């Protein structure tokens, strides 16, 4: 039933030293997925850090706060999508 979520199960563990960079990548993936999938409400990641089970969930509200406006507008307005991708450093 809506709203829908998407869970990524990461099989390769990460070290504490890699954690910040990997979690930033998770955030980027989640923001773009939420922006482009109209009925997607949240994205979760299940992973391990130095053998400890971890879970991170990004919601539409989180994405809106990061973007500074409604991230769902990216679905209908390509300029907003370009702004999001630029803010994430995914396009120049």
C-alpha positions, 0 to 999 in steps of 0.5 A: 500500500502507498506510500511505498518504500525502497530498501537497499541491502548492502552486502559489502560491509564498510569500515568506520573510516569509510562511513561518512563517504558511503553514507553521503552516497546513500543520501544522494541515491535516496534523494534522487530516487525519491525525486524521480519515483512519484509514489516513493515515500522513503528509502532505507539502507541496511548495511554493516559498519565494522561488523555492526548492523546499521540502518539508515532511512531517508524520507521525503521530508529529509529530502525536502529539507536538504533540497530547500524545497519540495523534491517531488517537484523534480518529477515534473520540472526538469530544471528542479531535477538539474538543481538537485543533481547540481547540489549533490555534485552529480552534474557541473 
